[in-house]
Amino acid sequence: MGKQLREQVQVLHRNPKTPRLTSTQRFVLLTLADEASDSFGGACHISINELTLRTSASRATVMRALSALAAHGLIVKDPIVGDVSIYWVKPFGGGA
């Protein structure tokens, strides 16, 4: 899966330009990085329900974390259908 992305996410705290993340935001980002494909530019196909199961956070908490990560430019959401989206993990910012 996203070994390179996970390593990048794990060192975010060392970059002084990185926005301050809550533990939940960081855990959601790590979960996305684990699921993401390094070979497809960080694309991650996952549902909100799967994120809630993996992080043990409520749906509302996961949604807030995703919104905050998108606002910081760390992910880009590409909605597909219903509850499933593709998230582009961009640990150092930038668009998809």
One Martini backbone bead per residue (centre of mass of N, CA, C, O) as a GRO file, in nm:
protein
   96
    1MET     BB    1   0.098   0.034  -0.020
    2GLY     BB    2   0.160   0.356   0.142
    3LYS     BB    3   0.466   0.375   0.245
    4GLN     BB    4   0.571   0.653   0.157
    5LEU     BB    5   0.334   0.817   0.270
    6ARG     BB    6   0.359   0.731   0.562
    7GLU     BB    7   0.643   0.845   0.604
    8GLN     BB    8   0.564   1.139   0.543
    9VAL     BB    9   0.351   1.168   0.767
   10GLN     BB   10   0.541   1.096   1.013
   11VAL     BB   11   0.726   1.379   0.943
   12LEU     BB   12   0.553   1.639   0.963
   13HIS     BB   13   0.642   1.757   1.249
   14ARG     BB   14   0.931   1.857   1.126
   15ASN     BB   15   0.770   2.068   0.970
   16PRO     BB   16   0.716   2.409   1.012
   17LYS     BB   17   0.474   2.428   0.781
   18THR     BB   18   0.300   2.251   0.935
   19PRO     BB   19   0.013   2.193   1.046
   20ARG     BB   20  -0.172   2.160   1.319
   21LEU     BB   21  -0.262   1.845   1.451
   22THR     BB   22  -0.465   1.629   1.551
   23SER     BB   23  -0.486   1.308   1.639
   24THR     BB   24  -0.720   1.244   1.446
   25GLN     BB   25  -0.608   1.369   1.189
   26ARG     BB   26  -0.353   1.195   1.183
   27PHE     BB   27  -0.495   0.917   1.179
   28VAL     BB   28  -0.651   0.961   0.918
   29LEU     BB   29  -0.403   1.017   0.741
   30LEU     BB   30  -0.264   0.743   0.794
   31THR     BB   31  -0.496   0.573   0.684
   32LEU     BB   32  -0.487   0.688   0.400
   33ALA     BB   33  -0.188   0.618   0.344
   34ASP     BB   34  -0.221   0.310   0.373
   35GLU     BB   35  -0.440   0.297   0.129
   36ALA     BB   36  -0.263   0.421  -0.059
   37SER     BB   37  -0.107   0.484  -0.375
   38ASP     BB   38   0.204   0.545  -0.486
   39SER     BB   39   0.156   0.486  -0.807
   40PHE     BB   40  -0.119   0.700  -0.789
   41GLY     BB   41  -0.057   0.974  -0.628
   42GLY     BB   42  -0.233   0.899  -0.354
   43ALA     BB   43  -0.466   0.715  -0.401
   44CYS     BB   44  -0.788   0.678  -0.218
   45HIS     BB   45  -1.031   0.416  -0.162
   46ILE     BB   46  -1.284   0.526   0.070
   47SER     BB   47  -1.493   0.510   0.337
   48ILE     BB   48  -1.631   0.639   0.610
   49ASN     BB   49  -1.691   0.372   0.752
   50GLU     BB   50  -1.400   0.267   0.737
   51LEU     BB   51  -1.273   0.498   0.897
   52THR     BB   52  -1.433   0.448   1.159
   53LEU     BB   53  -1.327   0.162   1.207
   54ARG     BB   54  -1.012   0.225   1.205
   55THR     BB   55  -1.033   0.482   1.425
   56SER     BB   56  -1.280   0.491   1.635
   57ALA     BB   57  -1.455   0.710   1.513
   58SER     BB   58  -1.679   0.915   1.442
   59ARG     BB   59  -1.832   1.040   1.177
   60ALA     BB   60  -1.806   1.340   1.255
   61THR     BB   61  -1.502   1.331   1.318
   62VAL     BB   62  -1.407   1.240   1.040
   63MET     BB   63  -1.528   1.476   0.882
   64ARG     BB   64  -1.366   1.697   1.026
   65ALA     BB   65  -1.087   1.587   0.954
   66LEU     BB   66  -1.118   1.601   0.646
   67SER     BB   67  -1.171   1.904   0.631
   68ALA     BB   68  -0.905   1.993   0.760
   69LEU     BB   69  -0.711   1.850   0.562
   70ALA     BB   70  -0.817   2.004   0.314
   71ALA     BB   71  -0.762   2.294   0.421
   72HIS     BB   72  -0.440   2.220   0.444
   73GLY     BB   73  -0.366   2.035   0.175
   74LEU     BB   74  -0.336   1.708   0.244
   75ILE     BB   75  -0.609   1.676   0.085
   76VAL     BB   76  -0.817   1.540  -0.184
   77LYS     BB   77  -1.151   1.540  -0.288
   78ASP     BB   78  -1.326   1.273  -0.485
   79PRO     BB   79  -1.628   1.221  -0.563
   80ILE     BB   80  -1.852   0.967  -0.637
   81VAL     BB   81  -2.057   0.771  -0.443
   82GLY     BB   82  -2.191   0.868  -0.179
   83ASP     BB   83  -1.963   0.734   0.067
   84VAL     BB   84  -1.757   0.734  -0.171
   85SER     BB   85  -1.407   0.815  -0.214
   86ILE     BB   86  -1.139   0.999  -0.336
   87TYR     BB   87  -0.817   1.034  -0.193
   88TRP     BB   88  -0.557   1.271  -0.199
   89VAL     BB   89  -0.240   1.237  -0.081
   90LYS     BB   90  -0.067   1.552   0.048
   91PRO     BB   91   0.171   1.601   0.281
   92PHE     BB   92   0.305   1.869   0.107
   93GLY     BB   93   0.095   1.947  -0.070
   94GLY     BB   94  -0.116   2.005  -0.319
   95GLY     BB   95  -0.255   1.889  -0.590
   96ALA     BB   96  -0.394   1.633  -0.805
   0.00000   0.00000   0.00000
